[in-house]
Amino acid sequence: MVENPDPLVQKPTGYDQINLLQKVKYMPSKDWDFNLGLVYSQTSDFPRFDRLYRKKDGVLRAAEWYYGPQTWFLGNLKINHRSRSEFYDKVQFTGAYQYFGESRNDRDFGEPVLFSTEENVDAYSANLDFEKSLSESKLFYGFEYVLNSVASEGAFRNIQNGETGDTASRYPDDSKWQSMAIYSSYQWKISEDLSLQSGLRYNHILVNARFEDRFYDFPFEEANISTGAFTGSLGLNWRQNHFVGWRLGLSTAFRAPNIDDIGKIFDSEPGSVVVPNPNLKSEYAYNTEVGADFNFSDNLRLGLTAYYTYLDDAMVRRDYDLGGVTEIDYQGEPSRVQAIQNAANAYVYGLEAGLEIDFSVALRMNSQFSYTYGEENDGEEYVPLRHAAPMFGSTHLVWNKRKLKLDLFAEYNGEFEFEDLAPGEQDKAYLYATDSNGNPYSPAWYTLNLTGQYRLNPNWLATVSLENITNQRYRTYSSGIAAAGRNLIIALSYNF
C-alpha cells in the first residue's frame, strides 16, 4: 500500500472507449422508407474507484476492483409505410437486436484470489405502431414484444500459482425475461384552447430462471413469474387566456421484477450480500401533476409544475434469510444476507420551475429549478427515500448577435445533511464529506461555466467552453467519484 503522490488526482479512474455509428436510409417510393441503424461501443477495463477507496482498520479492502471491457452492439431496422387505409395513415415496424457484455473482477488486498463474473445479454425486440388522423383527433395504437436472454458465469484465478476454477455467477445462467404489450393513445383537440390526451396499455411479463446449488444451498430451485397489469394516463392542456395556460396529468405505472431483481448475487457493501428472491411481486405507481405557464409579457415567461407519486409494494433491499440462515460466507467474508423485497411503500413530491427573460433582442436569461422530496416506509416509520436527489438547477445568460453566441451559466445543487440521507446512505461514509460531528453529508455545490460559439461561415462553427471556472471540488449526490475540475473544450465542426 503506497500513498498517492497527488491527492487531487483520483487513482485509478481512467479508461478508453470507442464508438462507431452507421445509418442507412432507402426510399423506394414516396410511401415507403427503410432505415437501418448500427451502433457499436466498447470500453477498456476500467476501475471501480469507490470500491478501491474503502478501508478496513486503516488498510485498503481491495487490491483490484475493475470492470472488464463493456461491449454494446445495436442493430435497428425501421420500416415506414404511408397509406390512406381506413385503419391507419402511417405504420412503422421496428425490429432490433442488442448485445451487452461486461464482467466484474475483484481481489482483496493481500489475497491471491481474483474473483470474476461475466454477463452476456442478447436482447430482441419488435414493435408495430399505427397512426390514424380523424377529424379533430389522432389515434395511435400498437404492439410490442421484448426478449432478454441472460448468460452469466463465475470464476476465480489464483494470481500466485495460476489455479483456476468456478464460483457462483452473478445471475442465474440461461435465464429469460419476456414482455408482451398492446397499447393505444388518443389525442383530441376539443376546442382551440383545450386539448386532451389519453393512453391505455396492457403489459404481460414472463420471467424464468433456474438456480444452481453448487455454491449456495438455496431453499428454492427456480423462479417462474407470470404477471401483467393495465396502466393508463389522462392529460388536459387548457390555454385559459393569453396570460395563463394550465396542464393536468394523471397516470398509473407498474414495474414487474426482472432478472436483476430476483436473481442476482453480489456484495452490496462490505459485510452484506444480496441473494435471489423468487417471490418478488410487481410494484405500482400512481402519479399526478399540475402545471401552469404564465406569460407576463412578450419578454417574461414563467412555468411551474407540481407533481406527486405514490409507490406501492416498492422493491427495496432489506435483511433476509435463506431457510432461516441469516449469514453466509461470500468470497471468504461472513456476510449478512439481504434480498430485494416488496417491503415498502413510498411517496415522492416535488416542484419544477422555469423562468425566461428577454432583456433585448440579443440578451436573454433562462433559469431552471427542481425540488424533490421523498420518503419510504421501512416497516416502522417513514425515512428519506434513497433516490430522491437534493434540489438542483441552472441559470443561463445568453448573448447572441450575428455570428457570435456567448453563454455564461451556473449549475448548482443543494445540501443534504446527515439526517436527510437515506439510512442506507448514512452507512456509506466513503461516498460523502464529513460534517462537524463526524457524520457523512452531501454538501451544496455550484459551478460557473462559459461557452462561446463563432460562425466562421455557413459551413464552419468554432466552439470554446471553459467549465467549472472556479475549480470547485464536488461530487454529485451519491456519486463514488469527484466531478471534473476546471475543464477546457475546443471544437471545430464542418457541415455539408
C-alpha positions in Angstrom: 0.0 0.0 0.0 1.5 3.3 -1.1 0.5 6.9 -0.7 -1.0 8.8 -3.7 1.6 11.5 -4.5 -1.1 13.9 -5.7 -4.3 13.5 -3.7 -6.2 15.8 -6.1 -5.8 13.1 -8.8 -8.2 10.1 -8.2 -6.2 7.0 -9.0 -7.1 4.8 -10.7 -10.0 6.2 -12.7 -9.1 6.3 -16.4 -10.3 4.2 -19.3 -10.6 4.2 -23.1 -13.7 3.9 -25.2 -14.5 3.7 -28.9 -17.9 4.3 -30.5 -19.0 3.5 -34.1 -22.2 4.6 -35.7 -23.7 3.9 -39.2 -27.1 4.9 -40.5 -28.6 3.9 -43.9 -32.0 5.1 -45.3 -33.6 3.8 -48.5 -36.9 5.2 -50.0 -38.1 3.0 -52.9 -41.2 5.2 -53.3 -42.9 8.2 -51.5 -45.0 5.8 -49.4 -42.2 3.5 -48.2 -38.9 4.1 -46.4 -36.4 1.8 -44.8 -34.0 2.8 -42.0 -31.1 0.8 -40.7 -29.1 1.9 -37.7 -25.9 0.1 -36.4 -24.1 1.1 -33.2 -21.0 -0.4 -31.7 -19.4 0.7 -28.4 -16.6 -0.9 -26.4 -14.5 0.2 -23.4 -11.2 -1.0 -22.0 -11.0 -2.3 -18.5 -12.0 0.4 -16.0 -11.7 0.6 -12.2 -14.4 0.9 -9.7 -12.9 3.8 -7.8 -15.3 3.9 -4.8 -14.6 0.2 -4.1 -10.8 0.8 -4.3 -11.1 3.7 -1.9 -12.6 1.8 1.0 -10.6 0.8 4.1 -10.9 -1.6 7.0 -8.9 -0.9 10.1 -6.8 1.6 8.2 -5.9 -0.8 5.4 -7.4 -0.8 1.9 -10.0 -3.5 1.5 -9.4 -4.2 -2.3 -6.2 -4.6 -4.2 -8.2 -4.9 -7.5 -11.8 -4.0 -8.4 -12.5 -3.3 -12.0 -15.0 -3.9 -14.8 -13.8 -5.8 -17.8 -14.5 -4.4 -21.3 -18.1 -3.4 -21.7 -19.4 -4.1 -25.2 -22.7 -3.0 -26.7 -24.0 -3.6 -30.2 -27.3 -2.4 -31.6 -28.9 -3.3 -34.9 -32.1 -1.5 -35.5 -34.4 -1.7 -38.6 -37.4 0.6 -39.1 -39.9 0.2 -42.0 -42.4 3.0 -42.5 -45.4 3.0 -44.8 -47.9 5.7 -45.5 -51.4 4.8 -46.6 -55.0 6.1 -47.0 -56.3 3.0 -45.4 -59.3 3.3 -43.1 -57.2 1.6 -40.3 -54.1 3.8 -40.5 -52.4 6.7 -42.2 -48.9 5.6 -41.1 -47.5 2.3 -39.8 -44.0 1.7 -38.6 -42.3 -1.7 -37.9 -39.3 -1.6 -35.6 -37.1 -4.7 -35.1 -33.9 -4.6 -33.0 -31.2 -6.8 -31.7 -28.8 -5.7 -28.9 -25.8 -7.4 -27.3 -24.4 -6.4 -24.0 -21.3 -7.9 -22.5 -19.5 -7.0 -19.2 -17.6 -8.5 -16.3 -16.7 -7.6 -12.7 -13.4 -8.5 -11.2 -12.2 -8.1 -7.6 -9.4 -9.2 -5.3 -9.0 -8.3 -1.6 -5.8 -6.6 -0.5 -3.1 -9.1 0.4 -5.2 -12.1 -1.0 -4.1 -14.1 -4.1 -7.6 -15.0 -5.4 -9.2 -12.8 -8.1 -13.0 -13.4 -8.4 -14.7 -12.7 -11.7 -18.3 -12.8 -13.0 -19.1 -12.3 -16.7 -22.5 -11.5 -18.1 -23.7 -11.6 -21.7 -27.2 -10.5 -22.7 -29.0 -11.0 -26.0 -32.0 -8.6 -26.4 -34.6 -8.9 -29.1 -37.5 -6.5 -29.6 -40.2 -5.9 -32.2 -42.8 -3.1 -32.3 -45.7 -2.4 -34.7 -47.0 1.2 -34.4 -50.1 2.6 -36.2 -51.2 6.3 -36.5 -54.6 7.4 -37.8 -55.8 11.0 -38.1 -59.5 11.7 -37.5 -61.5 14.9 -37.9 -60.2 16.7 -34.7 -58.1 14.0 -33.2 -55.4 11.4 -33.7 -55.3 7.7 -32.7 -52.1 5.8 -32.0 -52.0 2.1 -31.3 -49.6 -0.8 -31.4 -48.0 -4.0 -30.2 -44.6 -4.8 -28.6 -42.6 -7.9 -27.8 -39.2 -8.0 -26.0 -37.0 -11.0 -25.1 -33.9 -10.8 -23.0 -31.7 -13.9 -22.7 -29.0 -13.7 -19.9 -25.9 -15.8 -19.8 -23.8 -15.5 -16.6 -20.7 -17.2 -15.3 -18.5 -17.0 -12.3 -14.8 -18.0 -12.0 -11.7 -17.4 -9.8 -7.9 -17.3 -10.5 -5.1 -17.5 -8.1 -2.5 -14.9 -9.3 0.3 -16.7 -7.4 0.0 -20.3 -8.5 -2.3 -19.9 -11.6 -5.1 -22.2 -10.1 -8.5 -21.5 -11.7 -12.0 -22.7 -11.0 -15.7 -21.9 -11.0 -17.5 -19.7 -8.5 -21.1 -18.5 -8.2 -22.3 -16.4 -11.1 -23.9 -13.0 -10.5 -27.2 -14.0 -12.2 -28.9 -17.4 -12.9 -27.4 -18.6 -16.1 -29.6 -19.0 -19.2 -32.4 -17.0 -17.6 -35.2 -15.4 -19.7 -37.2 -12.2 -19.4 -40.1 -11.5 -21.8 -42.5 -8.6 -22.2 -45.6 -8.5 -24.4 -47.8 -5.4 -24.7 -50.7 -3.8 -26.5 -51.3 -0.1 -26.2 -53.2 2.9 -27.6 -53.1 6.7 -27.3 -55.8 9.2 -28.3 -55.3 12.9 -28.9 -58.4 15.1 -29.1 -58.4 18.8 -29.8 -61.7 19.7 -28.0 -61.5 23.3 -28.9 -59.0 25.9 -30.0 -57.8 26.4 -26.4 -58.5 22.9 -24.9 -56.9 19.5 -25.8 -56.9 16.1 -24.2 -54.6 13.1 -24.5 -55.2 9.7 -23.0 -53.4 6.4 -23.1 -54.0 2.8 -22.2 -51.6 -0.1 -22.1 -51.6 -3.7 -21.1 -48.2 -5.4 -20.3 -47.6 -9.0 -19.5 -44.2 -10.1 -18.1 -42.7 -13.6 -18.0 -39.6 -14.4 -16.1 -37.9 -17.8 -15.9 -34.7 -18.6 -14.0 -33.1 -21.7 -12.5 -30.7 -21.5 -9.5 -27.8 -23.8 -9.1 -27.0 -25.3 -5.6 -23.3 -25.9 -6.2 -22.1 -23.0 -4.2 -25.1 -21.9 -2.1 -27.8 -24.0 -0.5 -30.9 -22.1 -1.7 -34.3 -23.3 -0.4 -35.6 -22.9 -4.0 -34.7 -24.2 -7.4 -36.3 -21.8 -9.9 -38.3 -18.6 -10.3 -41.3 -18.5 -12.6 -43.1 -15.2 -12.8 -46.1 -14.5 -15.0 -47.8 -11.2 -14.2 -49.5 -8.3 -16.0 -51.2 -5.1 -15.5 -53.2 -2.3 -17.2 -51.8 1.2 -17.0 -53.3 4.4 -18.1 -52.8 8.1 -18.5 -55.0 11.2 -18.9 -53.8 14.7 -19.7 -55.5 18.1 -20.2 -54.0 21.2 -21.6 -56.0 24.4 -21.4 -54.9 27.8 -22.6 -57.2 29.9 -20.4 -56.2 33.2 -22.0 -53.1 35.0 -23.3 -51.7 35.3 -19.7 -52.0 31.8 -18.4 -52.3 28.2 -19.6 -52.9 25.1 -17.4 -51.8 21.4 -17.6 -53.1 18.4 -15.6 -51.9 14.9 -15.8 -52.9 11.6 -14.1 -51.3 8.3 -14.7 -50.5 4.8 -13.3 -47.5 2.6 -13.9 -46.1 -0.7 -12.8 -42.7 -2.5 -12.9 -42.5 -6.2 -12.8 -39.4 -7.9 -11.3 -36.6 -8.6 -13.8 -33.6 -10.9 -13.6 -31.6 -8.4 -11.7 -34.3 -8.0 -9.1 -35.0 -11.7 -8.5 -31.7 -13.4 -9.3 -28.5 -11.5 -8.6 -25.8 -12.4 -6.0 -23.5 -9.5 -5.1 -21.9 -7.7 -2.2 -24.0 -4.5 -1.8 -21.5 -3.3 0.8 -18.7 -4.8 3.0 -20.3 -7.4 5.2 -23.6 -7.7 3.3 -24.5 -10.0 0.4 -27.7 -9.8 -1.8 -29.2 -13.1 -2.7 -32.0 -14.2 -5.0 -35.7 -13.8 -4.1 -38.0 -15.7 -6.5 -41.2 -14.4 -4.6 -41.0 -10.8 -5.7 -44.2 -9.1 -7.0 -44.6 -6.1 -9.1 -44.5 -2.5 -7.8 -47.1 0.0 -8.7 -47.0 3.8 -9.1 -49.8 6.4 -9.1 -48.9 9.8 -10.4 -50.5 13.2 -10.6 -49.1 16.5 -11.8 -50.4 20.0 -12.3 -48.7 22.9 -14.1 -49.2 26.4 -15.3 -47.4 28.7 -17.9 -47.6 32.4 -17.3 -46.9 35.0 -20.0 -46.4 38.2 -18.0 -45.3 39.9 -21.2 -43.6 39.1 -24.5 -40.3 39.3 -22.6 -41.2 37.5 -19.4 -42.4 33.9 -19.1 -42.7 31.6 -16.1 -43.6 27.9 -16.0 -44.4 25.9 -12.8 -45.2 22.2 -12.4 -46.0 20.3 -9.1 -46.1 16.5 -9.0 -46.8 13.7 -6.6 -46.2 9.9 -6.9 -47.2 7.1 -4.6 -45.3 3.8 -4.9 -47.0 0.7 -3.6 -45.2 -2.7 -2.9 -41.9 -0.9 -3.7 -39.0 -3.3 -4.3 -36.2 -2.4 -1.8 -33.2 -4.1 -0.3 -33.8 -5.5 3.2 -32.4 -8.1 5.5 -33.4 -11.6 4.5 -32.9 -15.3 5.4 -32.3 -18.4 3.4 -34.4 -21.1 5.1 -33.6 -19.5 8.4 -29.9 -18.7 7.7 -29.1 -15.0 8.0 -25.4 -15.1 7.4 -23.3 -16.8 4.7 -19.8 -16.8 3.5 -19.3 -14.6 0.4 -15.8 -14.7 -1.2 -14.2 -15.5 2.1 -16.1 -12.9 4.2 -19.0 -13.6 6.6 -21.9 -11.5 5.2 -25.4 -10.6 6.3 -28.0 -12.0 3.9 -30.2 -9.4 2.2 -32.6 -9.5 -0.8 -34.8 -7.3 -2.9 -38.3 -7.4 -1.3 -41.7 -5.9 -1.6 -41.2 -4.4 1.8 -42.2 -0.8 1.5 -44.4 1.9 0.1 -43.1 5.3 -0.8 -44.1 8.7 -1.9 -42.3 11.5 -3.9 -43.5 15.0 -4.5 -41.7 18.0 -6.0 -41.8 21.3 -7.9 -40.2 22.3 -11.1 -39.9 25.9 -12.3 -38.6 27.6 -15.4 -38.1 31.3 -16.0 -37.3 33.1 -19.3 -36.5 36.8 -19.6 -35.6 38.6 -22.8 -33.7 41.8 -21.9 -33.2 42.7 -25.5 -33.1 41.1 -28.9 -29.6 39.9 -28.2 -29.6 39.2 -24.5 -31.7 36.5 -22.8 -31.8 34.7 -19.5 -33.3 31.4 -18.7 -33.3 29.5 -15.4 -34.5 26.0 -14.3 -35.0 24.8 -10.8 -36.1 21.4 -9.4 -37.0 20.4 -5.8 -37.8 16.8 -4.9 -38.7 15.2 -1.6 -39.4 11.5 -1.0 -39.9 9.1 1.9 -40.3 5.3 2.1 -41.9 3.2 4.9 -39.4 0.7 6.2 -42.0 -1.1 8.3 -41.8 1.1 11.4 -41.6 4.7 10.2 -41.0 6.8 7.1 -37.4 7.5 6.3 -35.8 9.5 3.4 -36.0 7.9 0.0 -32.6 7.0 -1.4 -33.2 8.1 -5.0 -34.7 11.5 -4.2 -31.9 13.9 -5.0 -31.2 17.3 -3.4 -32.7 20.4 -5.1 -30.8 21.5 -8.2 -30.9 24.0 -11.0 -29.1 26.1 -13.6 -29.2 29.7 -14.8 -28.0 30.8 -18.3 -27.3 34.3 -19.5 -27.1 34.1 -23.3 -25.9 36.8 -25.7 -26.4 36.1 -29.4 -25.6 38.6 -32.2 -24.8 37.9 -35.7 -22.0 35.2 -35.8 -21.2 35.2 -32.1 -23.0 33.4 -29.3 -21.9 33.6 -25.6 -23.5 31.5 -22.8 -22.4 32.3 -19.2 -24.1 29.8 -16.9 -24.1 28.4 -13.4 -25.2 24.9 -12.3 -25.9 24.4 -8.6 -27.0 21.7 -6.2 -28.4 21.9 -2.7 -27.2 20.2 0.5 -28.3 17.0 2.2 -27.5 17.0 5.9 -26.8 13.7 7.7 -30.5 13.5 8.8 -31.6 14.0 5.2 -29.7 10.9 3.9 -31.5 7.6 3.5 -30.4 5.1 6.2 -28.6 3.0 3.5 -26.6 6.1 2.5 -25.7 7.1 6.1 -23.6 4.0 6.3 -21.5 5.0 3.2 -19.1 7.5 4.7 -16.7 6.8 1.8 -19.1 8.5 -0.6 -19.6 11.7 1.3 -17.9 14.6 3.0 -17.8 14.7 6.8 -19.7 17.3 8.9 -18.6 18.8 12.3 -20.0 15.8 14.2 -18.0 13.3 12.0 -21.1 12.2 10.1 -21.4 11.9 6.3 -23.4 14.5 4.4 -23.7 15.8 0.9 -22.6 19.5 0.7 -24.1 22.1 -1.6 -22.0 23.0 -4.7 -22.0 25.2 -7.7 -20.0 25.7 -10.9 -19.5 28.7 -13.2 -19.1 28.0 -16.9 -18.7 29.9 -20.1 -19.4 28.7 -23.7 -18.7 30.6 -26.8 -19.6 29.8 -30.4 -18.5 31.7 -33.6 -19.9 31.0 -37.0 -16.9 31.4 -39.3 -19.0 30.9 -42.4 -22.1 28.8 -43.3 -20.1 25.6 -43.1 -17.7 26.1 -40.2 -18.5 26.6 -36.5 -15.9 27.1 -33.7 -16.8 26.4 -30.1 -14.8 27.0 -26.9 -16.1 26.0 -23.5 -14.5 26.7 -20.1 -16.2 24.6 -17.4 -16.0 24.9 -13.6 -14.1 28.1 -14.0 -13.6 28.5 -10.2 -12.2 24.9 -10.0 -14.7 23.7 -7.4 -14.2 20.3 -5.9 -17.5 18.5 -5.6 -19.4 15.2 -6.0 -22.8 14.9 -7.4 -25.2 13.3 -4.9 -24.4 9.6 -4.0 -21.5 9.5 -6.5 -18.4 7.4 -5.8 -16.1 9.8 -7.6 -15.5 13.6 -7.6 -16.5 15.6 -10.7 -14.1 17.3 -13.1 -12.3 20.4 -12.1 -11.5 23.3 -14.4 -12.0 21.9 -17.9 -11.3 23.4 -21.4 -13.0 22.1 -24.5 -12.2 23.4 -28.0 -14.2 22.1 -31.0 -14.4 22.9 -34.7 -17.2 21.5 -36.8 -17.9 21.4 -40.5 -21.4 20.9 -42.0 -22.0 20.0 -45.6 
